[in-house]
Amino acid sequence: MTGMAALWIPAIIVCNLMGAMVMVMVRSVFRMLAPRCGGAVETVLAVNEHITRDIRRGMFVSAVYAILDRSLHTLEVANCGH
């Protein structure tokens, strides 16, 4: 990602041990998939596909992921969650 910068801001509503464990899982999956995906939307869709089978019903994660391409002067933003 030469000339590019990325920003990932996740949030989870459940503020207990379960919420912390889910956030660690989401962070790990994101770090694994982000370099392999082509853009912000593709990345959050891939992360969602991986985490939905492991998160219990009723729990969700909101996030914003932005990729700034300084050479093209573009900013791609994906807003996901509720």
N, C-alpha and C positions, 0 to 999 in steps of 0.2 A: 504494500500500500504506500508506495513512494508518492509524496505530495498529497497524501490523504490523512485525515484524522477522523477518528470515530468516537462517539459518546454513547454510552449505554446507561440509562437511568431506570432501574426496576423498582417496583414497590409492591408490597404484599400487605393485605389488611390484617391478617392474623399475626399478632405480636406475641408469640410464645415460642416454645422450643420447636413445635411442628412448623411454624412459619419460618423460623431460622433455618431449619433443615431443608425446606423447600427452596428458600432463597439460595442456599449453597448449591443445591442441585441445578437450579436455573442458571446460576453464574457459571458452573462447570460446563453445562451443555452449551451455553452461549459461547464461552471461550473455545470450545472444541469446534463448533460449527461456523462461527463468524469468518475465519480465514478461508473457509472452503466455499462460502456462498458469494454470489455476485453482487448483492446489494442489500440495502436495509430491509426491504419487504421480504425478499427471499430468505434472509437470515431469521427474521422473527417467525415466519411461517415454518421454517425448519425446526426452530427451537420449540414452538408450540406443538408440532407433531411429536417431538421426542418427550416432552414433559407431561402431556395430557394423560397418558396412560399410567403415570406414576403419582399424580396428584389426586387426593380424595375429592369426591363430589362436593361441590359447594365452595371449594377453595380456588382462588384464582390469583394470577399475577398480572399486574399492569406494568407497562414499560414504554419508554420512548427510546428509539435507537436512531441516531443520526450519523451520516457519513458526509464529511466535507471533502470535496475534491478541489484542492487549491489550484491545480493546473487548469481545470475546466471551469472554475468558479461556479460549482454547483453544490447544493446541499440536498441530500435525499433523507427524508424523515419518515419513519414508520412509527405510528402510535398504536399500541395494542393493549388490550385488556378491556376494562369497563369504561 
